[in-house]
């Protein structure tokens, strides 16, 4: 078994899943040195077993692995967990990245990668999660915002359609929260990436993270995702949430 774990100690827990022992060793050493508790797994089945034993705060997940690949692990985790997932994908294989994002991953890093880059991505995602968990949405009349059949509870970070809860990942909610907080205002993909993911895109393909998350949100919120009425495309710019007219929100809370 390549699964290792330390006793719970109050530190944020990162599950590193990769079939290359050298990558597991490097990441375990570096992430431990900067203050995280690290669990490692060498394949997808071990990853799910490790996560069941000790739920992590973030998962670093390789795509190509024996027994169960990263896509399968991501699908299984997303059945009942919103844990942030950063996927490790092959150099130049855009399809790998897009597939992982469509299955529920929050971000990706391309192999071969710089450990410092991965550490920065991990910090950004965990910082966003911590910020969200401690409130401070910045929304006007923070509480329940209602637009048509959609209700956004910014205090509990939950979304409802016709009073039925819609499950969003943490990053999906953060993206929605950004757009709703400044409804009617368009954001470029780069601006969204910086505001929600915490880094500036270095390559055009980086912004595909935003496109896929927008698509995921539309599939969950829109009556007809192909013809969205809530999350609109700003031609030549990026995206915006339809303008919320004063009084459209519910109780301010």
N, C-alpha and C positions, 0 to 999 in steps of 0.2 A: 504493500500500500504506500502511495506517495502522499497520503493526506497527513498533514501535520497541523497541530493547533496548540495554542497556549491557553492556560486558564483565563476566563474572563477577568479583565483588570481595568475596565472603565475606558480603555482606548477604543478608538474607532477600528472596526474589523474589516479587513479587505481580504476577499477570497480571490486568489490568483490561480487561474486555470489555463494550463499550457502543457502540451505533451513533450516540450523540450526542457529537459532537466536544467540546462544552463540558464534558461530564461527564468525558470522558477527560482533558482538559487539567487540570481542577481536581483530580481524584484523583491524577494523575501528579505534579503540583506539590506537593500537600500530603503525599502518602505519601513522596515523595523527601525532602522537608524533614525528616520525622521519622525518616529513616534506612533506608528500604526501597529496594531496586532495583525499578523498575517497568517492566513490559512492557505495551503496550497493543495492542488489536485492535478493529476496527470491526464485525466480524461473526463469526458462528460458525465459518466456514471458516478465517478468519485466526487465530482463537483456537486451533483445533486445530493449525494449522501452527506457530504460535508456541510452543505447549506441547511439540510434538515437538522443536523446535529447542532449547528451553531449558525444561525442566520447572520449574514454579513451586512455591513453598512454600505458596501460597494463591491461589485464583482468585476474583475478584469478577466475577459473571456476570449480565448483564442478561437478562431473559426475552425481550422482544420485539425481535428483530433480523432483518435480511434474510439470505437464503441458508440459514442454519441457526439456528434459535432457541436460546434458552438451555436449553430442555429437551433438545434434540438434543445440544448440547455436553455437558451434564451426563451424559447416557447414554453418550456416546462416552468421556468421561474415566473414567467408572466401570468401563468394561470392563477396564482394566488399571492404574488409578491410584486411590489413596486420598487424593489431595490434598484438603485442606479447600476447600469451595466455599461462598461466601456469595452468595446470589442477590439481585438487585435486582428487586422486584416492584411491580406497579401498586397505587396507593392504593386500599384498600378491597376489593381482589379477593382474597378468602381462598382461592379455588380455585387461583389462581396459586401462592400460597405452599405450599399443601398438595401440589400436583402436583410442584413443585420438590423438596420434601423427600422425597416418595415415590420420586423418581428418584435420590436419593442426595446432595442438597445437605445441608450441615451446619447452615446458618442462613440467614436472610433479613433484608433491610432494605427497608422500604417507601418507594417514591418518592412525592413528593419527600422526600428524606432530608437529614439534617444530616451533613455530612462528618465532624463530630466523633463522631457516633454510629457511623458506619461504621468510623472509625478505632478506636474502643473495641471494637467487635465483632471486628475483625481482631486487635487485641492480645490479646483474650481467647482466641481460637481458637489463635493461634500460641503463646501462653503455655502453653496446655493441651498442645499438641503437644510443645513443648520439655520440659515437665515429664514427660510420658509417656516421651519418648525417653531421659530421664536416670534412669529407674527411680523408685523410691519409691512403689510402688503402695499401701502402707499395708494390704495384705491380711495376715491372719494366716497363718503358714506360707507366706509368699510363695514361689511356685513353681508347682506343678501342683495345681489344685483340680478335683476330679471330682465331678459330680453326675449320676448315672445314666450316660447315653451321652455326656454333654457334659464335655469337659475344657477348663479355662481355664488357659493358661500365662501367668502374670502377669509373668514375666521377659521372655519374647519377645513378649508382647502378641499371642498367637495363641489361637484357639479351634478345638477339634476335636469332631466328632461321629463316634463309632465310628472314631477314628483318621484320619478324613478332615478336612482343614482347611476351616474355614468362613471365608470372607473377610468381615471387618468393616472398616468405615471407622474412622478414629481416634476419632471422636466416639461411634460405636456401641460400640467397646470401652470407652471411658471411662465410658459410661453403664452398661454391664454390670459393669464393675469396681466402680463405686460401689454398685450393688445387691448384688453378691456379697460385697463387703467387709463389709457389714452385713446379711447375710441374715436374713430374718425380721422386719426392721424396715421399716416403711412410710415412704415419702417422699412429700410433696406434690409436685405438678408444679412449684410455685414453688421448692421446695427443690432439686429436681433441676436445674432451669434455672440456679439460682445456683451449685450445686456443679460441674456439668459444663460449662455454657456461660459461666459467670462473670459473669452479670448478673441483676438482679432484674426480673421481668416488670412492665411498666408497664400492659399491657392484658391482659384475659383471653385474647385470641386468641394472645398471645405463647406461651402454654403449649402450643399445638398443636404446636410444635416437639418437645416431649417426647412427646406422644401418637404422632406419626408415627414417631419413632425407636424407641419401644417396639414399635410395630407392625412395623417393619422387623426388629428383633431377634427378635421372636416368629416371623416368617416364616422366619428362618434357623435358629432354635434349637429350636423346638417341633415335636413330631410332628404336633400338630393346633393350629395357631395360633388357631383360633376357640375352642378350649377349652384354654388354656394351663395347663401344670403347673409351669413353672419361674418365669416372670415373671408374677406375679399382680396383679390389680387390687385395691387396698385400697378398699373401697366408701366413698365420700365423702371419701377422702383422696388417693390417688394410686396408687403402685405399690410392690411389694416382690418380692424374690427369695425363693423357698421357703427355709425355714430349713435350713441345712446342719448336719447332726448331726455332732458331734465324731467324727473318724475317717473322715468321708466324703471328705476331701481325700486326695490322693496324697502322694508324697514332698514334704517341706517344701522341699527345695532350699536 
